[in-house]
Every structure is written in C-alpha cells, then in structure tokens.
C-alpha cells in the first residue's frame, strides 16, 4: 500500500501535521467507517467518514462521525439549499478521483464545498480517509477544516 496519495500530498502542501494509520480494509463490511474504527481500535465518533452528496444539484463533500447518519435536511440548510441527496457511487468516484471506501476530502480531483460535523470539532484528534482503502490520516480537526476551507455545521440525525 502506497503511503503517498493525493490526499497526503495535499495535507503536506497545506502544512498540516498528520500521521498515517493503515488497517485491513474489508470490502464486504456493511459500514466501512465502523469497520475502520474497529480495525484501528478507535471510538467510532473519532473516525470520520467522507461522503459525497449534492445540494440543489451541486456536489458537496460531507465529513461526519462513522457512527452517525447525515440529515439531508440539515445538509441542505448548511449550504443554503432546499434539497440534498447522496451522490451515486460512480458519480462520487468520477468527481473525486478516489474509489468508494477510499474517498478522502483532501486532494480530490475537483474541489467542492465541504462541511464537517460540528461535534467532531470537539475532538483533539480525528481520523479521516487518507485517499486509499485501508489508509487513515490522524490529525487535528481544526487543521482539517482549515486545509479544506470547510464550514462547520450540525449535519447528523
């Protein structure tokens, strides 16, 4: 497994301190984020999942704790829109340049507006996908927000 991805390169370029953590990715896992948390031995609320959605037809990136679901109503409101829905996996892969299960908010092919769940900002360190299945970056959520120029909002059900 390569330790250098577009995500890790983007973080380095932005001057963000992070450490890499590999785990055995299970493609059969029902919920990839929870499987990552278990494999890393971390609390699920500290392992954040990256989801691709659209608000009023425009793509957005959403980062939430792996043990929660996104509220489409809250997501739309966070971006000043009326409706939100998840992107189809093929569309998410085409937009980001990453494979589902390895989508990182960092170093995506096309930069899109990003939102991070407010509750995650209370953690001193979080895990976010590092741009490859089975690879997580461990970093300060405030640094992640800065690197992504993300908004912070209540996004979960």
N, C-alpha and C positions, 0 to 999 in steps of 0.2 A: 504494500500500500504506500502510495506516494505521500510524503508529509508536506509537499508543496502543492497547493491548489490555488486557483484564482482567489478563493476566499482568504487563505493565509497570506497571499501576496498583497491583497487589498488592505488587510489589517496592518501588515508591516509597513506598507506605504503610508498609512494614516497615523503611524506612530503609536499603535495600540499594543500594550503588553498583553500577551496571552500565552497559555501553554496548551499543547496538543494532547489529546487523550484518544487512544484507539480502543475499539471494542469489537466483539464478533457480531456483526450485523446479521439479523435473522430476517430474510426476505419473506418468511411465512408469518411473521409476527402480525397480530391483528392491529396493534397500535405501536407504530415504530418508535415514537417518543418514549413511551413507557418501557419498551424493550431496551432502549438505550439507557434509560435511568437505572433499570435493574442491572444491566451488564456493567455499568460504571459504579454500581453500589451507591448511587446518589438518590436523594429525595426527588420525586418526580416534579415538584414545583420549582426545582433549581435547574432542571433540564428543559430548555425551551425548544419548542418545535416551530419550524418556519413553514408557513402556509402561504399559498398564492391564491388571491381572490380578485374579484373585480367589484368596484363600487360604481354604480351608474354606467357600467360597460367599460370602465377604465381599470387596468391592472394595478393591484396594490400588493404589498408584502406585509404579512402579519406574523408577529412573534409572540407566542403565548406559552405558559407552562404546559408541559406534556400531559398533565393530569386534568386539563380543562378543555372545554369546547368553546369555540368562538361564537359570540352572539352576533348574528348577521345584522340585527337592528343597531347594536352598539357600534359595529364596524362601519356601517354606512354613516352613522352620525359622526364618528370620529373624523371622517374625511369630508363631512359636509354634504353627504349624498342621501339619496332616498332609499336605494336598494343595494344589497350586497349578495354575492354568491361566490362559492368556491370555483376556481378555475378547474377545467378538466386536466387530469394529469399530463396528457400530451401537450396541452397549451402551456402549462406551467414549465415543462421541460424545455419547450421551444423558446419561451421567453427568458428563462434564467440561464440556460446552457448547462444545467445540472440535471441529474436523474432523480426522480422521486425517491425519497429515502436518503438523499444526499443533497437536498436543496439547502443552500446557505443564503442568508440575506446579504452576505458580503461577496463582492466580486461578481455579481450577476451580469449576464450579457447586456441586459438593458436595465438601467437604473429606473426604479419605480418608487412612488411614495411608500414609506414604511411606517408601521405603527408597532410599538412594543407595549405589552400589557403592563399597566401601572403597578400591579402587585409585584411583578418581577424586579422592579427598580429598588425594592426594599432589601433585596439580597446583596451581600457584599461581592459575591461572585456567582456567575451562572455558566451553564454550558449551552452552546449554540452550535449547530451543524457547521463543520469546517469545510464543506464543499465536496464531500465524498461519503458514501455509505460507510458507516463504522468509524467516522472521524469527527470528534467534537473539539471545539476550542473552548477553553475555560478562561473567562475574563470578567472584568467589572462591567455590569450592565450599563453604567453611565458612559463608559468608553464605547460600548457597542452603539448606544444611542447617538453619541457624537459622530462616530465613524459613518453611520448610516443617515445622519441628519433626520432621525426618526422622530415622530410625535409619540408622546406617552399618553395613553388613554385606557379607560376601563373597557376591556374588549371581551371579557369572558362571561359565560352564562352564570 
